[in-house]
C-alpha cells in the first residue's frame, strides 16, 4: 500500500516546513525500519500563493494502523501544516 499525504502552506514557510517534515520522516524510519519515504511539491504556487507538498510512504511491509497513529502523532507534535489530506492506494 502507498500512502499519500498532501497539504498547502505559505511559500515563505518552505525551509521551516521541510526541516520539520524531514525530522518526522527520520523518526518514522527509525520506528519502521523498512519504511520508504518521499517528499515532493508542485512546481508552482496556486492562485493564493500557497505551495502544495506531498509526503509519500511505501507501507508494503508495515501495519497501516500502527504507522498512521505515529504519523498523526508526529505531525501534531511537530506542528506540520494542517489540514493534512491522506489517501491510500494499492497495486492493481
N, C-alpha and C positions, 0 to 999 in steps of 0.2 A: 504494500500500500504506500502511496505517496500522499503526503500532507502538504498543503499549500496554505500559507498564512499571509494575507496581504492587508495593507493599511496605508493611510496617507498622513502626511505632516508637512510643515513648512520647510521650504528648500534650505533655508539657512540653518536648520537643525541637523542637517545630514551627518556632520562629523560626530556630533554627540550621540545621535541615534545609532550610528554604525558601531561606535565603541560599545554601547550597551548591548546591542544585538550580538556582537561577537563575544562579549562576556557571557551572555546567556547560552549561546551555542557551544561555547567551550565547556560550560558547566553541564549542559545536556550530554555532550560527548563523553564527559568523564563518568556520568551516571549510566549512560547507554553506549558502551564502547564500540558497538557495530553501527552506530548512527552515522549516516551520511547527510551533510547539510550543504545548503547553498544560500546565498543572499544575493538577490537580484533587484533591479529597479527599472522602471520605464525610462526611456531615453529623454523624455521631455516632461515638463510640468504640465498640470492641467490648467484649465481656464482660470482657476483661483490661485494659481501659483503653488499648488501642492504637488509634492512628489509622491509617487506610488512605489512602495517597496514590497517585495515578496520573499519570504523565507520558505525554503523547500526542505522537506525531511523525508528520507527514504526509511520507511518503517517496516521493511520486508522481514526483519528478524527481531522485531520489537513489539511488545504488548502495547496496543494502542492506548488503552485506558491509563496505564502507568505513565506512558510518555505524555499524554495530554494533560494529566494532573500536574506534572513537573513543568511543562511548557507554560501552562496558565499561571502557576505559582511564580516562576521566574519573570514572566512578562509583567506581572504586577509589582513584584519586588524591585525590578529594575526600571519601573515606570516607563515602559515602552508605549509608543503611541497607541491610542485607542480610538475607535473600536478596531479590533483585530478580527478580520473575517477569515474563517477557517473552512477549507474544502478538502475532501478526501477523494482520491482516485485510485482505482485498481486496474491492473492489466486486463485487456480484453481476452 
